[in-house]
């Protein structure tokens, strides 16, 4: 497998549609600050509007994601994007409106399209061969890194060089244009073949999503750490006697590192279980952020952040792959949306933690406290995934009888009996993979002891 499996006309159309849908989201928090900064108390109002936008995302992603259905995804996604485009337009046109009105527009602008990211990711994995899902996830991560690297410069240039409302109006145009792209893509993605039966006798969608909570915890942990680093960086540079203006280039380097890390992750198979990779990668990110907090000069801080961005993007890819293994195809869009909301909660928590700690301690100490919190969340998520795998293994053993050998899946779960001692073992499957998932054999096979991961499963 290689990135050649991802290169197709349909994926290119998907990428253009995603840029239109996601660029406005990346632009919005900074754009609303520039929109109102010249009003009395403008920066405080801008921060409040940005918070309303993020709150809309946190609420909208799971609420709307739970309603996404594979067989009618296109009209649902289109309605969400049209509503979001209207809210962005309202923010730009009615820039002088009362703060409460602007906050309502910001909330809708963040909430209405919040589930689109999950729907587009589910659609992407249906556009590529099963063996290339890891590469598709890496390609998506690279695309998002590019969007987040370009967005701040675009907002700043347009707001200061042309008009403060222009970034929001541009966001509205981009989001509306992405609706047209949906009609050049499949109407939805393939659901599970046995989904009708599962809906009657299996766990509910909410139950499936709740069962995947460890993936959300570790996914949010990585973003909380990097979010805290970004928010505290200007204060950290001042503490070290470095010009605050270096924060922009350093964050751009972090975004470039994230894109590079995602690219490298998709180049080959990697050994070990997905949950183990996640722990290693998040621990590595934590080490890099610790170095950045303690480094005495700008070169050390910049290098540590760039390397941390590389590792964090790889960790994000593993979390998305783990979530794909944890849920049936029909629940993936909802699962990705909940992951999006969890990331938003993590970032919001990072902002609150940064604000509180900077009042009582040095910026470097605030970053180290964030590292400690991240490691605790990562340990909780890893424990939850391990427990899920152990329970699945025990259930499988009980179902097949004590005389049957059960093989362990990649996230620690058993999937079925092996042949008797005289024959080969049966194929394995991820412990939290939902029943009826025909397209997702275990992503890594049995636990690997130093060998290469056979990701042809994806």
Residue pairs with C-beta under 8 A, 6 or more apart in sequence:
1 131
1 132
1 134
1 135
1 455
1 456
2 135
2 267
3 135
3 139
3 266
3 267
5 128
5 129
5 131
5 132
5 135
6 128
6 132
6 135
6 136
6 139
8 127
8 128
10 127
10 185
10 186
11 124
11 127
11 128
11 136
11 139
13 181
13 184
13 185
14 120
14 123
14 124
14 127
14 181
14 185
15 139
15 143
16 181
17 120
17 178
17 181
17 182
17 184
17 185
18 120
18 140
18 143
18 178
19 143
19 147
19 174
19 178
20 174
20 175
20 177
20 178
20 181
21 81
21 113
21 116
21 117
21 120
21 174
21 175
21 178
22 117
22 144
22 147
23 147
23 150
23 151
23 171
23 174
24 84
24 88
24 109
24 113
24 170
24 171
24 172
24 174
24 175
25 57
25 110
25 113
25 117
26 147
26 148
26 151
27 151
27 154
27 155
27 167
27 168
27 170
27 171
28 50
28 53
28 88
28 106
28 109
28 110
28 168
28 171
29 50
29 53
29 54
30 50
30 151
30 152
30 155
30 156
30 167
31 155
31 159
31 167
31 168
31 171
32 46
32 49
32 50
32 53
32 91
32 102
32 106
32 168
33 43
33 46
33 47
33 49
33 50
34 46
34 155
34 156
34 159
34 160
34 164
34 167
35 46
35 49
35 91
35 92
35 95
35 102
35 159
35 164
35 165
35 167
35 168
36 42
36 45
36 46
36 49
36 95
36 102
36 164
37 43
37 46
37 164
38 164
39 45
45 99
45 102
48 99
48 103
49 99
49 102
49 103
49 106
50 106
51 348
52 103
52 104
52 106
52 107
52 110
53 106
53 107
53 109
53 110
54 110
54 344
54 347
54 348
55 107
55 110
55 348
56 106
56 107
56 108
56 109
56 110
56 111
56 112
56 114
57 110
57 111
57 114
57 340
57 341
57 344
58 114
58 341
58 344
58 345
58 348
59 111
59 114
59 341
60 110
60 111
60 112
60 113
60 114
60 115
61 114
61 115
61 117
61 118
61 337
61 338
61 340
61 341
61 344
62 334
62 337
62 338
62 341
63 111
64 80
64 111
64 112
64 114
64 115
64 337
65 114
65 115
65 118
65 119
65 333
65 334
65 335
65 336
65 337
65 338
65 340
65 341
66 205
66 206
66 209
66 334
66 337
67 76
67 115
68 76
68 77
68 115
68 118
68 119
68 122
68 333
68 334
68 337
69 76
69 188
69 330
70 122
70 188
70 189
70 190
70 191
70 329
70 330
70 333
71 187
71 188
71 191
72 187
72 188
73 119
73 122
73 123
73 187
73 188
73 189
73 333
74 182
74 183
74 185
74 187
74 188
76 119
77 115
77 116
77 119
77 120
77 182
78 179
78 182
80 112
80 113
80 114
80 115
80 116
81 112
81 113
81 116
81 175
81 176
81 178
81 179
81 182
82 176
82 179
83 108
83 112
83 113
84 108
84 109
84 112
84 113
84 116
84 175
85 172
85 173
85 175
85 176
85 179
86 172
87 105
87 106
87 108
87 109
87 112
88 109
88 168
88 169
88 171
88 172
88 175
89 168
89 169
89 172
90 105
91 102
91 105
91 106
91 109
91 165
91 168
92 165
92 166
92 168
92 169
92 172
93 165
93 169
94 101
94 102
94 105
95 102
95 164
95 165
97 105
113 175
114 337
114 340
114 341
115 333
115 337
115 340
117 336
117 337
117 340
118 332
118 333
118 334
118 335
118 336
118 337
118 338
118 339
118 340
119 333
119 336
119 337
121 137
121 140
121 320
121 332
121 333
121 336
122 189
122 329
122 332
122 333
122 336
123 185
123 186
123 188
123 189
124 136
124 140
125 133
125 136
125 137
125 189
125 324
125 332
126 186
126 189
126 190
126 329
127 136
127 185
127 186
128 135
128 136
130 439
130 440
130 457
130 458
131 455
131 456
131 457
131 458
132 458
133 321
133 324
133 458
134 265
134 266
134 317
134 321
134 443
134 455
134 458
135 266
137 266
137 317
137 320
137 321
138 262
138 263
138 265
138 266
138 317
139 262
139 266
141 258
141 259
141 262
141 313
141 316
141 317
142 259
142 262
142 263
145 255
145 256
145 258
145 259
145 262
145 309
145 313
146 255
146 259
148 255
149 252
149 255
149 256
149 259
152 248
152 251
154 167
154 170
155 167
158 166
158 167
158 170
159 166
159 167
189 329
189 332
189 333
190 329
190 439
191 328
191 329
191 330
192 198
192 328
192 329
192 330
192 436
192 437
192 438
193 436
193 438
194 435
194 436
194 438
195 328
195 330
195 436
197 436
198 328
198 330
198 434
198 435
198 436
202 434
202 435
202 436
203 211
203 434
205 330
205 331
205 334
208 327
208 328
208 331
208 335
208 434
209 327
209 331
209 334
209 335
209 338
211 326
211 388
211 432
212 323
212 326
212 327
212 335
212 338
212 432
213 384
214 275
214 380
214 381
214 382
214 383
214 384
214 385
214 388
215 319
215 322
215 323
215 326
215 339
215 381
215 385
216 338
216 339
216 342
216 381
217 342
217 377
217 380
217 381
217 384
218 275
218 278
218 279
218 282
218 315
218 319
218 377
218 378
218 381
218 382
218 385
219 316
219 319
219 323
219 339
219 342
219 343
219 346
219 381
220 342
220 343
220 345
220 346
220 377
221 282
221 346
221 374
221 377
221 378
221 381
222 281
222 282
222 285
222 312
222 315
222 316
222 319
222 374
222 378
223 312
223 316
223 343
223 346
223 347
223 350
224 346
224 347
224 349
224 350
224 370
224 373
224 374
224 377
225 282
225 285
225 286
225 289
225 312
225 350
225 370
225 371
225 374
226 254
226 285
226 289
226 308
226 309
226 312
227 346
227 347
227 350
227 351
228 350
228 353
228 354
228 366
228 367
228 370
229 289
229 292
229 305
229 308
229 367
229 370
230 251
230 254
231 350
231 351
231 354
232 354
232 358
232 363
232 366
232 367
232 370
233 247
233 250
233 251
233 305
234 244
234 247
235 358
235 363
235 366
236 292
236 293
236 301
236 363
236 364
236 367
237 243
237 244
237 246
237 247
237 298
237 301
238 244
238 363
239 362
239 363
239 364
240 295
240 296
240 297
240 298
240 301
242 297
242 298
242 301
246 298
246 302
249 302
250 298
250 301
250 302
250 305
251 305
253 302
253 305
253 306
253 309
254 305
254 306
254 308
254 309
255 309
256 306
256 309
257 305
257 306
257 307
257 308
257 309
257 310
257 313
258 309
258 310
258 312
258 313
259 313
260 310
261 309
261 310
261 311
261 312
261 313
261 314
262 313
262 314
262 316
262 317
264 310
264 314
265 313
265 314
265 317
266 317
268 452
269 452
269 453
269 454
269 455
270 277
270 452
270 453
270 455
271 448
271 450
271 451
271 452
271 453
272 280
272 444
272 447
272 448
272 453
273 410
273 411
273 412
273 444
273 447
273 448
274 318
274 321
274 322
274 325
274 410
274 411
274 430
274 443
274 444
275 322
275 381
275 382
275 385
275 386
275 411
275 412
277 314
277 315
277 318
278 315
278 318
278 319
278 322
278 378
278 381
278 382
279 378
279 382
281 311
281 312
281 314
281 315
281 318
282 311
282 312
282 315
282 374
282 375
282 378
283 375
283 378
284 308
284 311
285 308
285 311
285 312
285 315
285 374
286 371
286 374
286 375
288 304
288 305
288 307
288 308
288 311
289 304
289 305
289 308
289 367
289 370
289 371
290 367
290 368
290 371
291 300
291 304
292 300
292 301
292 304
292 305
292 308
292 367
293 363
293 364
293 367
293 368
293 371
294 364
295 301
295 304
319 339
320 336
320 339
321 443
321 458
322 385
322 411
322 430
323 332
323 335
323 336
323 339
324 332
324 440
324 443
324 458
325 410
325 411
325 430
325 432
325 433
325 440
325 442
325 443
326 335
326 411
326 430
326 432
326 433
326 434
327 334
327 335
327 433
327 434
327 437
328 434
328 435
328 436
328 437
329 437
329 439
329 440
331 434
350 370
353 366
353 369
353 370
353 373
354 366
354 370
357 365
357 366
357 369
358 366
361 369
385 411
385 412
385 431
385 432
386 412
388 411
388 412
388 413
388 431
388 432
389 408
389 409
389 411
389 412
389 413
389 431
389 432
390 412
390 413
391 413
392 409
392 412
392 413
392 414
392 415
392 431
392 432
393 406
393 408
393 412
393 413
393 414
393 431
395 414
396 406
396 413
396 414
396 415
396 416
396 417
397 404
397 406
397 414
400 406
400 416
400 417
404 417
404 418
405 417
405 418
405 420
405 421
405 425
406 414
406 415
406 416
406 417
406 418
407 414
407 415
407 416
407 418
407 425
407 426
407 428
407 446
408 414
408 428
408 431
408 446
408 447
409 415
409 428
409 429
409 430
409 431
409 433
409 442
409 446
410 428
410 430
410 431
410 442
410 443
410 444
410 445
410 446
410 447
411 430
411 431
411 432
412 431
413 429
413 430
413 431
413 432
413 433
414 428
414 431
415 426
415 427
415 428
415 429
415 430
415 431
415 433
415 442
416 426
416 427
416 428
416 429
417 426
418 424
418 425
418 426
419 425
419 426
425 446
427 441
427 442
427 445
428 441
428 442
428 445
428 446
429 440
429 441
429 442
430 440
430 442
430 443
433 440
433 442
440 457
440 458
441 457
442 457
443 455
443 457
443 458
444 453
444 454
444 455
444 457
445 453
445 454
445 457
